[in-house]
């Protein structure tokens, strides 16, 4: 049989090309799918593995088969945690040190910050977001679809009605309360979901995205559930197992946790059913501590949402994945919500060269292999404008006040009247007014003798060994003045290198009366 000259060489070249393409495609497919599930206001004592009476079988099983993060920290509020998750940078870098972004504030995460979905898109990922944004929406450039997400489905604000999906806001300049829909599919108003419980709606969209995912590109899914934030609403059947809980708020809250637990189980089942699970890394995290005023609980930790006590910032979290080298273990290494950006980008094979300097660390080896955490220090926050809108009854101040003159610390290193906290190794230093300082046992265990702080209202500095004393009951500031001085110096360093707080006045042009829906107005 005659062959044309060079045909064998051409076939060999073609074979080599096909092999090269196959290897490239295989390498691309090897990048793991990344799923981040963020719960809203889930407290330390609101999950089964922390001995709660609330049942969380799906979360318990996922955490037990993965790595539970027992020294994992978030911020004490929604917007700051979400911003640090997606920027990998402390809120002192972005001007978001104070409270949250309220509906009518012309503010959002600075547009010159590069967010996690943008970095993952550069690494070849398809990026989807479902759920609560709460990072600003006053102009279109702030919307999720302009910040790196291919698709978005959810709430731009927070505190919506779970069924009507409306958010009511008092607009002071108009002396009027406006209730309007806060639901978007992409950049368009999402309609047709009335009387549908948000957790179920969000879960269905997440499952649909998983089912329709084209496997030639890896998936990034950010599912930011509304659960278990107020208002306390849940289908009645989810409260039936909790008739023994006499406190009405706690009983409603328990039902909300149960339906959220079911939702995470449904998402995980979809990942398995559609063949993605074996190459998926799933992160579950709360955004802050539980709000005791709304049924949440952080026992035995001190404080609650809004505070810098452990109950406000020590978060429920775990990583579940067949890709973990160690599974079925607890990690007691220091990890922060800002660490997810560099961790996930590196897992994706991407890079952060185009980002601003990060405060987060790549903690994958810490989680997967049990290596020591690269993080030795954590700035919880510095907020010179702090006001506690819901202070503890009786003994707490809403804001900082002058230090008792009998206390040896002055402001020569750092202004200790400022609301701030920092962690270094085992040590945690708090200054100013950290927020409500009580301990809150779950309602059946309520006892006045267990919860009241004995600190005088003029006290403005605390030092704790939070490895031995996670409940923050034994102030060691007078015993270890050298440690106090070192941490005050670190606070001053961060304060000196922080940007000014950006907390603009409300803009009455936010009024949704004309459109019937909350959205960009500039």
N, C-alpha and C positions, 0 to 999 in steps of 0.2 A: 504494500500500500504506500503510495507516494504521499509525502508530507510537504507542505509548503515551507520554504526556508524560514526559520525563526519561529515556527508555530509552537514548537515545544517550549521555547523560551517564553513565548507570549503566554502560554498556558500556565507556566510556572509563576510568571509575574502576576497573572490573574489570581492564581491560588494564594499567593502571598498576600495580595491585596485583600482578598476575601477573609483570610485569617486575621489580618491586621484590623479590618473593620469589625470582625467578630469580637476580637479582644477589646477594642475600644468600647463597643456596645456593652460587653460584659462588665468592663470597668465602670462605665456610667451607671449600669443597673445596680452595681455593688454599693453605691452610695445609699445609706440607709434612709428610709422614710422617717420623718420626724413629726411627732404629734405632741403638742403641748396642750394640756387641759388645765385651765385656770378656773378654780372655784372662787366664789365671791363671798368673803366674810366667814369662811369656814374656820371654826375655832379649834384650838389644840385638843380640847376634851370632847370633840364632836365626831370622833371616828372610833371604830371598834377597838383598834389596837392600842388606843390610849384609855382603855377601860370605860368607855362611854356606854350608857344604856341605849344610846341610839345605834341602830344596826346598820352597818356598812359592809355587807358581805363581799360585794364586788371589789371595793377599794381594799378591804382587808386581804383578799386573795391576791390581787395584783401586787400589793406592797410586799406580801409574804413571799411571793415568787420572784421579787426583784430586789431592790435596795431601798430600804426606808431611811429617810434623811432625818435624823433626830436632833441635829444641830444645824438646821436650815433656817435661813432668815429672809423675810420679806421687808417691805416698808409697812408702816401702820395704817396706810390709807390706799384707796383704789388707784388714783392717777399716778402717784409716785411709784408704786410697785409696777404698774404696767409700763411706765416710761422706762424704768430701769431694766425691765425684762427685754424691751425691744431696742434699747440703745446700748446696754452694757455699761452705762455711766451713771454715777451718783446724781441725785437731783440738784445738788449744789452746782452742777455743771450746766444745767438747763434752765435754771430760774424757777423750778417747780418745787421749791422747798416748803411752800406754805399751802396747806390744805389740798384741795383738788381743783380741777377745772370745772367751774360751775356752768350751767347751761347758757347763760347770757354773757359770759366773759369772752372777749375777743382774744383767745389764747389757744395755743396748741403746742405740742412738742416742737421745738424749733425746727424750721424747715431745712436748716443746714446740718441736722443730725441724720446720719445714715442708719436706717432701721434694719433689724434682723431679716425681714422678708426681702429687702433689697439685696442684702449680701447673699442670701440663699438663691435668689434669682440669678445673680452673677455666677453662682456655682452650678446652675443648670436645673434648679428646682421649679416645680409648679407650686404656687403659694396661694393658700386659701385661708380666709378668716371667717369664723362664725361666732356671733355673740356680741359681747359688750366691748366697745372701743374705749370710750371715756378718755381720749387723749386730745380732745379739741376738734371742733368742726365748724368754726365761724366762717371759714372760707374753704373753697373746694380743694385747695392745695393741701389742706390738713387731713382730708379723708383717707381711709385705709387704702382705697384703690389708687391713690396718688402717692402712697408711702410704701409701695412694694408688693401689695397683695393683688394677685390676678383676679380674685373674686372676693366679695364681701357680702355678708348676710347677717344683719343684726341691729343692735341699738347703738346709736352714737353717744348717748348720755348714760345715765344710770338711774336707778330707783323707779323704773317703769312699772305699771300695772302688768302682772304676769299674763293676763288674759286679753285686755284691750290694747296693750302695748302703748298706752299713753303715758306721758310724763306731764305732771302739773307743776308749774313754776310761778311764783309771785314775781311780777316785774314791777319793781318799786317806782320807777319813773312814770308808769302808767297807773299805779295804784290798782293793779288788776292781776288776778290769777289766770293764767292761760293753761289749758289742758289740750295737748295735741299729740298726734301720733309720732312716735320715735322708732321707726322701723324702716330699714333700707335693704334693698337688694341691689348690690352694686351702688350706684349713685342715685337710683330712683327710689321713690317711696314704695315700700312693700305693702300691698293691700291684700285682703282676702284671708287674713290670719286671725280675725277677731274670734274671741272665745276659745282660742287654742293656747294651751299652757306653754310658756316660752321654752321651758326645758325640753319639752317634747318636740317643739318646732325646730329648735336648734339641733337637737340630736338627729332628727330626720334628715336635715340638710347635711349634717356631717356624714351620716351613713351614705347618703346619695353621692356625695363627693368621693367617698372611698370606693363605692361600687362602680363609679364611672371613671375612675382614675386610669389613665393610659400608662402602662408600666415602663415605657421607654424613658420616662423622666421620673426622678424621685419626687415624692410628695412631702410638702410641709403643710400641716394643718394646725392652725391655732384656734382652739375651741374655748372661748371665754364665756363660760356659763353665767347666766344671771343668778342662778342659785348659789348661795342661800341668802342673798341680800334681801332686806326689807323692800316692799311690803310683805308681810307674812301671809302668803297665799299658797294653797296646795290642794289638789283634788282630795276629797274626803277619804277615799279608801287608803291613802298613804298615812293618815293619822290613826287609823283603827288599831294598829299594833301598839299604840302609845297611850292608850286610855289610862294607864297607871300613872302617867305624868299629869299632875294636877295643875301645874302652872300652864296657863293657856298659851302664852307666847312660846314656851319651850316645847309644848306639844305640837303646835303648828310648825315650828322650826324643825323638829324631829322628822315630821313628814316630808318637809322640803329636802332634808338631807337624804332621806330614803329614795326619793325620786331622782335626785342627782346621782346617787350611787348606782341606781338602775341605768341611768343614761350612760355613765362611763362604761358599765358592763356591755351595753348595746353597741357602743362605738368599738370597744375591744373585740366583741364578737364579729363585727363587720370586717375589721382588719384581718381576722382569721379566716372568715368565710370567703373573702375575695383574694386571698393569697398574699397579703401584704405583711402579715404579722411577723413572719420569720426574719424579716429584714427591717423591722421597725424599732425605733426608740421612742417610748412613750414617757412623758414627764407629767406628773400630776402635782399641782401646787395650789395652795390658797393664795389670795392676794394680800391678806393681812390677818391679824387675829380676829377672833369672834367678837361681835358686838353684843355685850351682855344685856343691853337695853332692848335688843331685838331677838332674844332667845338663844343667842350663841353663848359658848362657854369655853374658858381656857384653863380651867382648874388642872393642876394646882398652881399654875403660873399667875403672876401678879399683873393686874391691869387688863386692858381690853383694846379693841380697835381705837385708833386715834392717839394711843399712848406709846411712849418709848420703853415701857416696861416689857418684860419678856412676853406677856400675854398679848401685846400689840404687835410684836415683830417676829417672835419665833413661830415659824409656819409649819403646817402640815404639808408633807411632800414625800414623793418617792419616784423612783425610776423603774420602769418595767420594760424588759426587752430580752429576747433570746440572744442578743449580741453581748450581753453582760458576761464578763469572765467570772464574776462571783454573783451568786443569787441566793436569796433566802437569808440575807444578812441586814443588819442595821449599820448605818454609817454615823459616827459621832464626830466627824470632821466638820470644820467650819465651811459652810457653803452659803452663798447669797444669791438672791434672784438675779442680780446683774451678771452672775457667772454663766447663765444659760447662753447668752449671745456668743461669746468666744467658744464655749464648749460645742454648741451645735454647728457653728460655722466651720470649725476644725473637723468635726465629724463628717460634715458634708464635703470636705475636700476644698473648701473655699478659703478665703483669707480676709483679714480685717485691715489690710494696708490702706484702704480708702476711708477708713473710719477715723474719727477723732480718737485721742488716747483713751483707752478703756480703763474702767475700774474693775471690770469683771476678769475672772481667771478661767482658763480651761480646766475643768475639774473632772474630765471623763475618766482619767486613770484613778482618781480618788474614789469615784463611784464604782467603776467597773472592776478595778483590781485591788482596791483597798489601800492605795498609796496615800501618804500624808497630803493634806490639802495644801496647795500652793498659797492659799489665802491665810494670812496671819493677822490681818487687821480688817475691820469693817466699820465704816462710818454709818451709823444709823440715820442721823440727820443733824442739821443745824438750822433752826428756824427762828430768827430774831423777832418774828411777828406772831408767834404762836398764841392762840386763844383756844381754850377748851370749851366748845359749845355745849357740852353736856358733862359738867364736872361732877365729881362724887358729891353726894349730899353731905352737908355738915361741915367737913373740916378742910376741904381742898379749896385752893384759890383757882380762878379761871386762868390767870396769867401769872407771870413771874413777879415776885416782890422782893424787896431788899433782904439780903442774907442776915441772919441773926449774928450780932456782933461778937457773940461768944465763940463762934465757929472760926477756926484759924485761917480759912481760905479767903483771899481777896481776889480782885480782878486783874492783878498784875500780869498774869500769864494769859488768861482767857476770861472773858466776862461771864461769870458763873450764873448770872441771872438769865442767860439765854438758854432756851429750850434746845438741848443737844444731848447726844449720846454717842459713845464710841466703844468698840470692842477691840481688844488686842490680846491675843492668846486667850488665857482663861479670864482675863480681867474685863469688866465692863464699867465704864464711868458714865454717870448721868449728871446733867446740870440743869439749872432753872427749874421750871415746873414740868415734869415729864408727862403729865396727864393723870387721870384718875388712878390713885395709888392703892386701891383696895385689892383684895383677893376675892374671887367670886365662886364659891362652891356651886355646883349645879343645884337647882331649886330643892330637890328632896333632901340635900345635905346642908341646907342653908343654916348658918349659925353666926350670930353677930360676933362672937368671940373669935371666930376664925378669919373674919374678913377685914376688920378695921385696921388701917395703918396707924401706927402710933407716932409717925413723924410729925414734928411741929410744922405748921404752915409756912414758917420762915426758912425751913431747911431747903438748901439749893444745891447740894452736892452729895453724891452717893458713889461708893465703889463696892463692887461685888465680884466674888469669884463665882462666875455663873456655871462653871463646870461642876463644882461641889454644891453650889447654892443656886440652882436654877429658879427657885421661888423668890429670890431677892429679898431675903429676910434678915441677913446679917451684914450690915454696912461696915466695911473695913477701911473706910477712908482715913480715919485717924490712926489706924495701926500701920498703914502703908503709905506714908506721905510721899515717898519717892515715886511710887507708881502713879499717884494722883498727879504729881507734877509732870511726869512724862506724858500722861494722857491728855492733860490740859494743854501741853505744848503741841500735841498732835491735833487737837481740836482747833487751836489757833492757826496752825499751818493750813488746815482745810478751809477755815473761815477766810483766811487771807487770800486763798486761791479760788474762792467761790465767786460765781457771778451774782449780781443783785437779784433779789427776789422779784419775779414778774407775776404780779397779781392785779391785773387791771380791773377797773370798775366795770360793772355791768353795762352793756350797750343795749338800749331799748329797741334797737333795730332787730334784735333777735326775735321779736314778737312773731309767733307763727299764726296769728289770727287770719291772715290773708290766705295762707296755703293749707292750714290745718295740719301741718307737719313740721317738726323741728328739723332744721338743716342750715346750711351755710347762708349767711345774710350779707356777706361782703364780697 
